[in-house]
Amino acid sequence: MPSKRVIWTACTILSLLLGVLIGLRLADSYIQRVNTGSWGSFGFLSGKHVGSPQPAGSDKPAKVPESAQTAAKLAFAVGGMLVTFLVWTLAISWIRRLKHGIERMSARDKLAVGAGLFVGLLMTVLISPLIAASVKTPTYINLVVAVLLCYLSVTAALSMKEQLGVYFPGASTSGKAKFANVLRPKILDTNVIIDGRIADVCRAGFIEGPIYVPRFVLEELQQIADSSDSLRRARGRRGLDILKAMQEQTSVQIETYEDSVSGPMDDVDAKLVQLAKEIGGVIVTNDFNLNKVAALQDVKVLNVNELANALKPVVLPGEEMTVTIIKEGKEQNQGIGYLDDGTMVVVEHGRQHIGETHNVVVTSILQTPAGKMIFTVLQGEQPEDDAVERNVRSYSSGRQRRKIR
């Protein structure tokens, strides 16, 4: 099946050819009228200056020279081509805006618009014969009447959509604001695809509505998969495999967004934000910087890292837990361990217990953009007075995680 870009190119070429044909047809009609004197003899076609005296007793208009006919046909052909291209571009732009508007409409709004159009067309069929029988009117008057009646009917139906919900309960959108963001299209970022957790989130049913993967994101994934660096190549191939697995899931509606983004932007993040603005979508990412940039431009973002942090178990100072110390910490005598969900646990005086499993007591929790860290002491020991301040200063001044791409 041809892509949208191929269809767009073919239709554009056809519109240009149609413009050339229309221009040549108008040129022939114009030259014929000039030759017969219907519009008079213009100087630029007859080869004479405007206002030059005609020979006495000569009422026959001068014939248009061949060179002037060729120039006129060329001018009309170019003009017709430009006009049809402009009309085609404006029509496609209007159709895209109409499509996006219909996608964002609620079920009750669509029902109201459909009912209004039906009533307007029905009234047109009933009224047009009466108008034609009583008054002689041109044919285009029926079109004007149809447009006017459809507009009035749709406006009236939209004003009564609350009442329509009584007769069609299935189309009711009570609590529309509550569920406004659920059905908005979700746009996947390159980082979140390579990360892979989005596939599990979708499989669990926490993301609903259409999921779009823009063409420029696929191209970036392909570039990463073709990289000469083995690590980047492995990440790119992992992202492509995850996309394929998501498409095979029956519970996930994932599509490739083929349309280009308006504006001369080369940065993928800027294109994602612009696309989300154009289609009213939500960006799904795990990139902290993209999250901030989108928030500054009033674009909704779903951050997988924030979801993971929200689902981590809540621990409070004084609670006990069991952890395996696997490596040294930043400060002297500290050991590092991890919970099952990946949360890092810092154990005071745990350096000499690396490779051992111990019961520890929570002393403090530090929340960072990269995640949550839990500071503990071995069970039976007392925390130092300046331990909390030292840990916060040591672990909050680290460098932020680099982006995957």
N, C-alpha and C positions, 0 to 999 in steps of 0.2 A: 504494500500500500504506500503511495507516495507521501512524503512528509508535507507538513504545512508550508515549509519554505519553497518546495518545488511547486506546489499548487499556487502559492502567491506569485511566483515568478511567471508561471504560465498565464495566469489571469492578467497580470500586468502587461505582458506582451500582447495578449488578445485585445486588451483595452487600447493599446497604442495603435494596433492595426485597425481597429474599429474607428478610431479618431482619424486616421489617414483616409479611410474610405469615405467617411462623412465629409471630410474636408474636400476631397476630390469631387464628390457629388455636388456640394455647394458651389465649388469653383465652376463646374460645368454649367450649372443653372445660372450663375451670375454672368458668365461670359455669353451665354445664349441670350439673356435679357439685354445685355449691352448691345449685342449684334442686331437684335430686332428693334432696338430703340425703346424698349419698355422702361428702362431706367435712364435713358439718355446716354450720350457718348462721353465717357470720362477721359480726360486727357492722358492719364497714366496708362490706360489700356489702348486707346485709339492711336496713340503716337502724336497727338496734338495737344497743345497747351490749353488749359482750361480758359474759356473766354475767347479763344481765337475765332475769327470770322469764318463762317461756312461759305462755300461757293454759292452764288446766286442761283436760285431755282433748284437747289439740291436738297431734297427732304430726306434722302436715304442716309441713314447713319453710316459712319465709317466702320469697316470691319476690323475687329481686333487682330493685330498682328500675331504671328505664331510665337514670337519671343515673349510678347506680353501675356499670351495665354499660358505659356510654360511658367512664367514668373508668378502669375496669379494662382495656378494650381499648386505650385510649391508653397506659396504663402498660406493658402487655405489648408493644405495638408499638414504643415507644421503647426498652424494654429489649432486645427482639430485634434492633433496628437497631444498638444499641451493641455487643451481644455479637458479632453477625456481622461488624461492622467491625473489632473487635479481633481476631477469629479470622482474618479476611482479611489484615489487616496483618501479623500474626505469621507466617502461612503464606507470604506473599510474601517477607518478610525471610528466612525459612528457605530458601526456594527459591533466592534470590539467593546466599546463603552456600553452598548445595549446588552451584550452578552454578560459582561461582568456585573452590570446592574441587576439583571435577571437572576444570576447566581447568588447575589447577596440578598435577594428578596425573600421574605418569609413565605410560608405556604399560604397563609391567609391573604397576603398581598397579591400573590400570583393568582389565587382564586378570584379575587376582586377584579383584577385586570382582565382575566379571561371572561368573566361574566359581563363586564362593561363592554368589551369588544363585541361579544355575541349580541347583546341588546342593541348596540349602536348599528351593527350591520343589519339586524332584523328590522330596525326602524327605517334604515335606508331603503331596504327592499320594499317596504310598505309605502313609504312616502314618495319615492322617485316616480312611480307611475302617475300618481295624482298630480305632481308638479308638471310632468310632461303633457298630461291631458289638458291642463288648464292654461299653461303658458308655454310658448315656444322658447325653449332654452337650449344653449349649446350643450354638447355632451359632457364637457369638463365640469359643468355645474353639478352633475350627479356626484363626481369625485369630491368636490368641495363640500357638498352636503354630507357625504359619507364620513369624511375626515372630521367635520364639525360634530356630527352626532356621536361618533366613536369617542372623541375627546370628552364630550360632556358626559357620556355614559361611564367611561372609566373614572373620571373625576368623582361622579356621584357614587360609584361602587366603592372607591377607596375611602370616601368619607363615611360609608356605612359598613366597613369591614368588621367592626366590632359586632354589628348585628348579624353579619354573615356567619360569624363564628358560632352563633346560636343554632343556625340551621345545618352547619357543617362542623360538628365538634372535632372531627379528625384534623381539621386545618387550624385549630385553635392554637394561638401562640402566647397564651397567658404565661407570664414569667419570661417574656422575650429577653429582657435585659439579663436575666439570670443565666440563660443559655446562649447568649449572643456569640460568645467566643468559641463554643463547642464545634459548630459547623463551619467555621472559617477555615479556608485552606491552609494547610501547614506546609512550610517551605523548608526543606532540609539543607543544612550547611555541609560543606565538605568534611569539616572536623567531626561532626556528630555522626556522619556515615562511617568514617574510619574507626571512630571510637567503638561502635558496634552495639552499645547498650540500647540505642533507639529501637533496634529490632525486637528486643525483649519487652520494651515498654509498649510497643505497638501490639505485640502478641498478647500481652496481658490485658489489652483493651483500654489503656489509659489515654490514648490519643484517638479521636474520632474525626470523621470528615475526610475530604480528599487530601492526599499527601503529594506534594509536587516536588520533583527533582529537576531544577532548571537545567537547560542544555549546557550553560557555561559551567555548572558544577560538575556535570558528567565529563566535560572536556578537561577540567582541572584534575579530576580523578584519573583520567586516561593519561595525562601528562605525568602524574606522580607514579602511576603503574609502569610507565615506560622510562622512568628515571634510571640513570646509570648507577646511582647510589642504591645498594642492596636493601638498606633499611627503608628508604622511601618507596622503593619498588614493592617491597612486601606490604607496606601500609596501603599503597594504592590498590593492589590486587585484593587485599582484605576488604577494602571499601566496596569494590565491584562485586565481590562474592556476597557481601552482606545485602547489597541492593537486590541481587538476584534472588536471595533467600526471602527477602521481604516481598518481592513480586509474586512469589509462589505461595505466600500465605493468603488464604481465602478471606481472612478477616481484615486484611489491610487493603485499602484502595489507594495504590501508589501509581502515579502517572508522571510522564516526562513532559515538562513545560517547554514547548518548542518556541514560543513567541519571543522575539528579542525585546530587550529592555530599552526604553527611550533614554537618550542621552549618551554622549561620548565617554563612557566610563570603562576603564580597564580593570579596576580593582574588583575582585569577586565580592567582597563584603559590601561595597557601595552598590553593586548590582543587586544583591540580595535585599538591601534596604529599599531600593527604588522599586523592585518588583513587588515587595510586600505592600508598599504604598499604592501601587497601581491596581492590584487585585484585592486589596483589603485582607491580606494574608497574615499569618503568624510565623515568625522565624523560629525554627527549632535548632539549637546549637549548644555547644559546650564551651564556646569561646568567650572569655570574660570581656575582652575588648569589644567584640562585635555586640555583645549584650549592652554595653554602655553606649556605644554609638547609636544603636537602634532606639534605645530608650530616649536619647536626646532628640530624636526625630519623631517621637510619638508612635513608634512601631512596636507592636506587641511581640515579646520574645518568651519562648519556653526554653529554659536552661536545664539540661539534663543533670548537670552538677548540682544545681539547687534542688532538683527532685531527689537525687541520691542523698544529699545532706538532710533533707526533710524526712526521709525514710529511715535514717540511722537511729538506733535506739538512744533514748535520752538517759544520760547518766548524771548524777548529782554528786557534789563533793561529799565524801564520807562513805560512798558505796564501795563494795568490794567486787573484784572480778579476777579472773584467771587469765594470764597472758604468758606467752613464750617469748623470752628475750632473745633476739636474733642478731643484733649488731650494736655498735657503740652509738651514743648520742653526740650532740654538738658540744655539750658542756662536759666537764670532767666528772668521771664516775657515773655518767648516765648510760642507760641501756634503752634500746628501742624494740618495741614489739608491735604487732598489728592484730586487730580484731578480725573476725570473719568477714565483715563488710568493708575491710580496708582501712578503717580508722587507725591512725598512728597513736601508739601509747608510749609515752616517755616515762621511764622508771628511774627515779633517783637512786643512786648507789647500785645500779643494776649492771654496771660494766663487768664486774667480776662474776656475774651469773649468766653470761651469754651462753645460749644453748639449753638453758634450764627453764622450766615452767614453774611460776610462782603465783601466789595470791597477792594482789596489790590492792591498795586503798586509794581512791580518787581524791586528789587535792584541789585541782582546778581544771577548767576546760577553756581552750582557746579556739575561737571560731575565726578562720581566715577565708579569703576568697577561694583558695584551693581546697578547703575542706575543714574538718574538725580535728583537733589534737587534744588528747587527754593526758594530763600530767598526774603521776601517781608516785607512791612510795611503797616499798615492800611492807607487807603486813607485819605489824609489831614495831615498826620504826616511826619516829616523829619527823614531820617535814621541817626543813630549815625555815627561819623567819623570812629570808629574802628570796626563797625559792620561786615563788609565784612571779615576782617582778623580774627576776633573772630569766626565767623561762619565756615570759612574754617578750622581753627585749631580744632574746636570742633567736626565737623561732618566728617572730613576726617581721624580722628585717631581711628575710631571705628573698632571693630572686623569684619572680613569678614564673610559673610553668610556661615553657615555650609552646607556641602553636604547633600542631601536628604538621600542617602543610608547609 
